[in-house]
Every structure is written in structure tokens, then in C-alpha cells.
Amino acid sequence: MPFGGGNKCGCCQKTVYFAEEVQCEGKSWHKSCFLCMVCKKNLDSTTVAVHVDEIYCKSCYGKKYGPKGYGFGGGAGTLSMDTGEGLGIKPEEQAPHRPTTNPNASMFAQKQGGSDVCPRCGKTVYAAEKVVGGGNSWHKGCFRCAKCGKGLESTTLADRDGEIFCKGCYAKNFGPKGFGFGQGAGALAHSQ
């Protein structure tokens, strides 16, 4: 305990006395300072989410650091386009999508001196950034659908001719066509 009677608050850096102390992750906070860093809601042990030295309510933490994309909607079957900008959360800038420029998509044609080469950008893929899918090694940032640019996982991709696609774009471009295959009035339309 530092000189001055108590620990320093994780928010305002002033002394926290026992009667007004809230502890979280080994730090002390004033009850009045134990607020979400984004929306300023009061927090308690069941509603706090910690990221490094910052505290958030679970909702703001999820918007800022949680998974993003299709399938991670706002609940009740809705797809939310809220990026959290109204709460002071800056959306991540994504690199522009570039289709694969490698004319030879075979895995063996992309080896240079024993190291893997990303088919999307043509640069060497090192082990720390390597994602394997569609028979090739990719950078994590390049492991995106060739049509819509959505980030992929090894379980959510479909590959064709050395290129990778999300299941939706693959079905739309290479799946069966005609009556009963999602092109009618009852189907979700996706325009680009």
C-alpha cells in the first residue's frame, strides 16, 4: 500500500480508501470510477470485461474486441450493422481485397526455396501468420473470400481452381441453378 492511505485508482490515479474500493484484476477503483470506458455504465463483478488495463461492459467489449461478420449478429436472428462508432469505438480498417494473381494455383508451384508463398499476395508465409486452406498456405489477412472479401476459417471455406470462397459466394457462383435453388422471391438477394 503506497504512502497516502490506500492504493491508487485504476481510472483517476487518486487514492482509493477502503470504504469506496472496488477491486478488479488486482487493481483498485473508486466505486464512482468503476465505469465502462465507452458507454460509462456502472459496472460490477458480473458485468465487467477487462482488456489490458481498460474495463468495459460486456456489450461494449463485444463490439470492440469480439468476433465480427456473418453469424455474429445482435441476437434474435438479426444482423446488426452497428460498428460502435456512436460509442467511440473506431472500426478496424481492412486492406482492400485483391484476388489471387498467381496463374498457377497448384501448391507445389508456389514453393520458393522451401518456404510457402501466399497465393493471394505472392509473399512468403511464415509459421506465425500461416493459415492452411484449400491446399495452400495463406497469410491470415489474405485468407478471405475471393468474391466478397469476407474473412474465412478452415471450416467455412470452399475452394475451386486454387481460389477460396465463403460458402455463400461459392453456392451463388458455382452451385446449382434453377427453380428451388434460392433464386426466386423467397430467397435472400445479395447484390454487389
Solvent accessible surface area in square Angstrom, and as a share of the most:
residue,aa,sasa,rsa
1,M,177,0.79
2,P,63,0.40
3,F,209,0.87
4,G,40,0.38
5,G,48,0.46
6,G,3,0.03
7,N,51,0.26
8,K,92,0.39
9,C,0,0.00
10,G,23,0.22
11,C,72,0.43
12,C,49,0.29
13,Q,113,0.50
14,K,138,0.59
15,T,26,0.15
16,V,4,0.02
17,Y,118,0.45
18,F,187,0.78
19,A,91,0.70
20,E,64,0.29
21,E,43,0.20
22,V,38,0.22
23,Q,122,0.54
24,C,18,0.11
25,E,135,0.60
26,G,82,0.79
27,K,80,0.34
28,S,5,0.03
29,W,7,0.02
30,H,21,0.09
31,K,123,0.52
32,S,88,0.57
33,C,25,0.15
34,F,6,0.03
35,L,49,0.24
36,C,1,0.00
37,M,83,0.37
38,V,27,0.15
39,C,37,0.22
40,K,126,0.54
41,K,120,0.51
42,N,123,0.63
43,L,18,0.09
44,D,73,0.38
45,S,104,0.67
46,T,101,0.59
47,T,56,0.33
48,V,26,0.15
49,A,17,0.13
50,V,45,0.26
51,H,60,0.27
52,V,124,0.71
53,D,85,0.44
54,E,60,0.27
55,I,2,0.01
56,Y,2,0.01
57,C,10,0.06
58,K,121,0.51
59,S,65,0.42
60,C,3,0.02
61,Y,66,0.25
62,G,34,0.33
63,K,70,0.30
64,K,66,0.28
65,Y,78,0.30
66,G,17,0.16
67,P,92,0.58
68,K,117,0.50
69,G,44,0.42
70,Y,160,0.61
71,G,61,0.58
72,F,115,0.48
73,G,37,0.36
74,G,63,0.60
75,G,41,0.39
76,A,110,0.85
77,G,86,0.83
78,T,80,0.47
79,L,108,0.54
80,S,60,0.39
81,M,161,0.72
82,D,88,0.46
83,T,68,0.40
84,G,1,0.01
85,E,110,0.49
86,G,83,0.80
87,L,60,0.30
88,G,59,0.57
89,I,8,0.04
90,K,174,0.74
91,P,61,0.38
92,E,135,0.60
93,E,165,0.74
94,Q,123,0.55
95,A,85,0.66
96,P,115,0.72
97,H,64,0.29
98,R,132,0.48
99,P,77,0.48
100,T,29,0.17
101,T,115,0.67
102,N,47,0.24
103,P,135,0.85
104,N,78,0.40
105,A,30,0.24
106,S,53,0.34
107,M,92,0.41
108,F,161,0.67
109,A,53,0.41
110,Q,12,0.05
111,K,95,0.40
112,Q,120,0.53
113,G,91,0.88
114,G,70,0.67
115,S,40,0.26
116,D,29,0.15
117,V,13,0.07
118,C,0,0.00
119,P,1,0.01
120,R,8,0.03
121,C,31,0.19
122,G,46,0.45
123,K,139,0.59
124,T,40,0.23
125,V,8,0.04
126,Y,145,0.55
127,A,95,0.74
128,A,94,0.73
129,E,61,0.27
130,K,80,0.34
131,V,36,0.20
132,V,88,0.51
133,G,8,0.07
134,G,26,0.25
135,G,44,0.43
136,N,5,0.02
137,S,13,0.09
138,W,0,0.00
139,H,24,0.11
140,K,131,0.56
141,G,52,0.50
142,C,25,0.15
143,F,6,0.03
144,R,52,0.19
145,C,0,0.00
146,A,14,0.11
147,K,95,0.40
148,C,56,0.34
149,G,10,0.10
150,K,74,0.31
151,G,40,0.39
152,L,16,0.08
153,E,106,0.48
154,S,73,0.47
155,T,106,0.61
156,T,55,0.32
157,L,25,0.12
158,A,20,0.16
159,D,70,0.36
160,R,101,0.37
161,D,128,0.66
162,G,17,0.17
163,E,26,0.12
164,I,0,0.00
165,F,13,0.05
166,C,9,0.06
167,K,117,0.50
168,G,52,0.50
169,C,9,0.05
170,Y,66,0.25
171,A,59,0.46
172,K,85,0.36
173,N,58,0.30
174,F,70,0.29
175,G,17,0.16
176,P,88,0.56
177,K,121,0.51
178,G,43,0.41
179,F,208,0.87
180,G,68,0.65
181,F,109,0.45
182,G,46,0.45
183,Q,118,0.52
184,G,55,0.53
185,A,118,0.92
186,G,88,0.84
187,A,35,0.27
188,L,173,0.86
189,A,98,0.76
190,H,102,0.45
191,S,105,0.68
192,Q,157,0.70
